[in-house]
């Protein structure tokens, strides 16, 4: 099993969520987070410069079976990209075991 963690633009969340549902990822957790990025310049609105050093993003946490990790990552990449600095990051790590609390069942079938 793989854990896929993605930090995406809040403005792209709906598109990413729909893309994930479209490929069969029907369960994941998400949080609103603030981070620091590589964007150095502030945005100017009506002659006032606003700091962009603190960036509002959405953090997704998804666990899938090994054979579904690439499909999940591609759904996020294709739906979350704008081509601009600050589109986010995706991290993939191994999960040793998964348990369904209700039944005590363990293994990859608990993700279905």
KAQUIZI-V108947 format. One record per residue. PHI is phi in degrees with one decimal (none if undefined). OMEGA is omega in degrees with one decimal (none if undefined). Layout:
# KAQUIZI-V108947
phi & omega
PHI & OMEGA
PHI & OMEGA
This chain:
# KAQUIZI-V108947
phi & omega
none & 180.0
-125.7 & 171.4
-105.3 & 179.4
-110.8 & 178.0
-114.8 & -177.7
-128.8 & 172.9
-111.7 & -173.3
-126.6 & 173.5
-65.8 & 176.6
-61.2 & -178.8
-68.7 & -179.2
-100.5 & -174.5
-57.5 & -176.7
-60.5 & 179.5
-64.5 & 179.0
-64.8 & 179.5
-59.3 & 179.4
-65.1 & 177.9
-65.4 & 178.5
-64.5 & 176.8
-62.1 & -179.9
-64.4 & 179.2
-99.2 & 175.1
102.0 & 174.8
-88.8 & -173.9
-105.5 & 178.4
-138.1 & 171.0
-161.6 & 177.4
-108.1 & 176.6
-147.2 & 179.1
-138.3 & 168.4
-86.2 & -176.2
-132.0 & 174.1
-122.3 & -179.6
-143.6 & 176.2
-113.1 & -177.6
-129.4 & -178.2
-85.1 & -178.5
-68.2 & -172.9
-97.5 & -173.8
-91.2 & 174.3
-84.2 & 175.5
-92.6 & 179.9
-108.0 & 177.1
-134.2 & -178.4
52.6 & 176.7
66.8 & 176.9
-114.1 & 178.6
-89.7 & 178.5
-107.6 & -179.6
-69.0 & 175.2
-116.9 & -178.8
-70.4 & 174.1
-99.7 & -171.7
-110.6 & 176.7
-81.7 & -179.5
-138.3 & 174.4
-118.2 & -176.9
-107.8 & 179.3
-108.3 & 175.4
-126.4 & -173.9
-133.2 & 174.1
-116.1 & -178.3
-135.2 & 172.6
-68.6 & -175.3
-51.6 & -175.8
-72.9 & -178.5
-108.7 & -176.1
-64.8 & -177.2
-64.7 & 178.2
-61.3 & -179.0
-66.2 & 179.7
-60.9 & -180.0
-63.4 & 177.5
-62.9 & 179.0
-69.4 & 179.7
-58.9 & -175.3
-71.6 & -176.1
-95.6 & -175.2
-97.0 & -174.8
-85.4 & 170.7
-114.6 & -176.6
88.7 & -179.0
-105.5 & 174.0
-59.2 & 177.2
100.9 & 178.7
-67.9 & 175.3
120.5 & -177.8
-140.1 & 173.1
-127.8 & 177.9
-121.1 & 179.1
-122.2 & 178.9
-137.4 & -179.8
-81.9 & 174.0
-113.5 & -177.5
-73.8 & -175.9
-157.6 & 178.8
-138.2 & 179.9
-124.3 & 171.3
-93.7 & -174.4
-62.0 & -175.9
-58.0 & -173.4
-111.0 & -175.3
81.2 & 179.0
-60.4 & 178.1
-133.4 & 177.7
105.7 & -175.4
-63.8 & 179.4
-67.2 & 179.2
-70.5 & -179.8
-85.5 & -177.6
-97.0 & none
